[in-house]
Amino acid sequence: MTARLNTTAVLAIAGRDLRIVARSRAVLIPTIAVPIVLLLTPPLALLAARTAPDSLATALFPLLTRLPVEMLDQLPTEPARQAVVLLLLYVFAPLYLLVPVLVASVTAADSVVGERERGTLEGLLDSPTTDRELLIGKLLAPWGMATVVSALGAVAYGAVANLVLSQYGLPRSFPNLEWAVLVVWVAPAAAAIGLGLIVAASNRVKTFHEASQIIGIIVLPIVALVVAQAAGVVLFDVGVLLLFGAALWLMAVLLLRVSARGFRRDRLLTRD
Amino acid sequence: MNTDTTSAVELTDVTRTFGELTAVGAMSWSLRRGQVLGLLGHNGAGKTTTLRLINGVLTATSGAVRVFGLDPVTHGPQVRRHTGVLLSAPPVDRRLTGRENLRFAGRLYALDAAEVAERIDELAISFHLDDRLDEPVERYSNGMRQRLALARVLLPDPSLLLLDEPTASLDPMAAHGVRQLVRDIADSRERTVVLATHDLIEATELCDEVVVLQRGQVVAYGPPAQLADRVSARALQLRISDHDRDLVSDVAVRLGYTTEPVDIGRLAIHGVAHDAVPALVRALVDADIDVYGITVDQPTLTDFYLALHRERPETSDAVAP
């Protein structure tokens, strides 16, 4: 029988880790800068591109040719405006997923690997918490932080995107159902994937910086998704997003379950 | 958990290996409640591994560990709720204040918040941290950090203290302060203490029992005074008439000892085993030597430890992870 979870200890670990993150520039700066750069720069670039709208349409031609007729019917008729709507609603969506992944990974790297690097891990291991409580406490802070930052990022993105749309004479479209699914269903799963990879990596790396380098592994598939969207290979409608989110959750659960096997006192302490 | 069992800690044939390295091999000893046991040995002798096995953060490869009658691996949280561990490097977070570190410890042990607040104030005063408690720990000196770590350890009022070279990383002044705190805890006999240390004088003063480890093996176990008694006396100093000096030397050499003049009317005889002292005195008296005074330099734990390591020379021990 599984012992009852000591939520006080779990919340204490998560709360302390959040406090530590808030006092660490190495963690806090990327946590703030990443959403700003990733979420606000692309729509703001569209504002600047208003002077050359045809280039946008040309760039997105492959996607336009692959869109289902019913979706094309919902888009404006002018190619440049079609491109703006497609970019804001669909193409930038995978880019958004980088935010939960990066925020979760950086904070988890500090929380899990950084704890050992700072020499405070043994103090935790010597406490009456179970390995399970320790792991959940360690993951709760990064996951919660990634989810909250992602949600705030989505709100900021929506505000800027609405501004861009209005500048192109288009109706304000945010929030919409696709993005709601993305924020509520897909982003938390993406954050969980980031956590799983860091916990898995923590078996092999010694420092926060080494752990941070693992993040590159997670970023590459997401960049591939952005390219795939732009090329019209994948289109993030609600159905695809729900399925994609489910697949991510499944992967995250499997990854965390496998990684959690290595998250035992004995192994944490004897790792070189 | 019943912490009233006679035996607070009991190790029976405990072995822990790390790959090819045997960090602890077939170790057996027990410690009664309220006693202080010293773990002595070079770096890598197995002291830290032993403490980790007692606290259940490491699992024994074979053998049995019992803490207040419980297996610390299967009953880890229960055992750790009653133990406090102080390491040479204090595991306090430098980005938090002293008070935040202590509060965090209180929550980990699920202590009542009001009770914790009160206890923090008491400990801060006891450990001379009260005026700096709300500063980030990164501004603390090493000695203050170790005192904070000790306060953190004592916050949940543990029955068993596991102290792993608590003064190893401190300068002499800070080490003196922490040593005094440890001494107070040990002297009070309110808690059972296992103290891993290099400091043989500290071990002599504080410990009821001493376990000497070499490459993970127990090479000696017993009360410090008893262990010291096993060592030959360092020297016997005799006050004699100067004209008896040659006669004394003859007797001493006949019994296999060496002599050394110390001063006018004083002679030292080296290499006399503790239990051979009476026979030597009888031999001197039988030889009609007038002995005006005799001083036996009492062997110490340090003498025993050095003698033991001369008998069993060891190269630098491999250090367990």
Interface residues (C-beta under 8 A of the other chain):
Chain A: A3 N6 T8 A9 L11 A12 I13 R16 R19 I20 R23 S24 R118 G119 T120 L121 E122 G123 L124 L125 D126 S127 P128 T129 T130 R265 D266 L269 T270 R271 D272
Chain B: F18 R52 N55 G56 V57 L58 T59 G76 P77 Q78 R80 R81 T83 G84 V85 L87 A89 P91 V92 D93 R94 R95 L96 E100 F104 A105 R107 L108 Y109 A110 P136 A149 R152 A320 P321
